[in-house]
Amino acid sequence: MKTKINRRNLLYLVSATILAAGMAVAAVIYVTAGRVREITLEPGFYSKEYLRELETYGGTLNVLAAEFMQWFDGLWHGRQLAFTVAWITIFVSFCIFFIAYRLPSDSE
């Protein structure tokens, strides 16, 4: 005898599976990745001279953009990658869970 699984329960199952798999992958990344030393875009990125040149040529927005690019690039290396994977997993799992929650049941 086959059991019928409705769409809502299937999406709940997919959401839980994504959450479990993503957290497992994030844990493996965290354990295996060592601390990555901070990699800068330029050798003297935080020197006053370099920041002054950036601001001279592009203004304050140029300095902020360079700092943002360096921060964003840092999300994809070492243990920080584990946290990035974990947050993306939580977000995707929550979105699928929310869709399943808002879905009308098959019995209606």
Secondary structure in CASP SS format (residue, H / E / C, confidence):
PFRMAT SS
TARGET T0000
AUTHOR 0000-0000-0000
METHOD secondary structure of the structure
MODEL  1
M C 1.00
K C 1.00
T C 1.00
K C 1.00
I C 1.00
N C 1.00
R H 1.00
R H 1.00
N H 1.00
L H 1.00
L H 1.00
Y H 1.00
L H 1.00
V H 1.00
S H 1.00
A H 1.00
T H 1.00
I H 1.00
L H 1.00
A H 1.00
A H 1.00
G H 1.00
M H 1.00
A H 1.00
V H 1.00
A H 1.00
A H 1.00
V H 1.00
I H 1.00
Y H 1.00
V H 1.00
T H 1.00
A C 1.00
G C 1.00
R C 1.00
V C 1.00
R C 1.00
E C 1.00
I C 1.00
T C 1.00
L C 1.00
E C 1.00
P C 1.00
G C 1.00
F C 1.00
Y C 1.00
S C 1.00
K H 1.00
E H 1.00
Y H 1.00
L H 1.00
R H 1.00
E H 1.00
L H 1.00
E H 1.00
T H 1.00
Y H 1.00
G H 1.00
G H 1.00
T H 1.00
L H 1.00
N H 1.00
V H 1.00
L H 1.00
A H 1.00
A H 1.00
E H 1.00
F H 1.00
M H 1.00
Q H 1.00
W H 1.00
F H 1.00
D H 1.00
G H 1.00
L C 1.00
W C 1.00
H C 1.00
G H 1.00
R H 1.00
Q H 1.00
L H 1.00
A H 1.00
F H 1.00
T H 1.00
V H 1.00
A H 1.00
W H 1.00
I H 1.00
T H 1.00
I H 1.00
F H 1.00
V H 1.00
S H 1.00
F H 1.00
C H 1.00
I H 1.00
F H 1.00
F H 1.00
I H 1.00
A H 1.00
Y H 1.00
R H 1.00
L C 1.00
P C 1.00
S C 1.00
D C 1.00
S C 1.00
E C 1.00
END
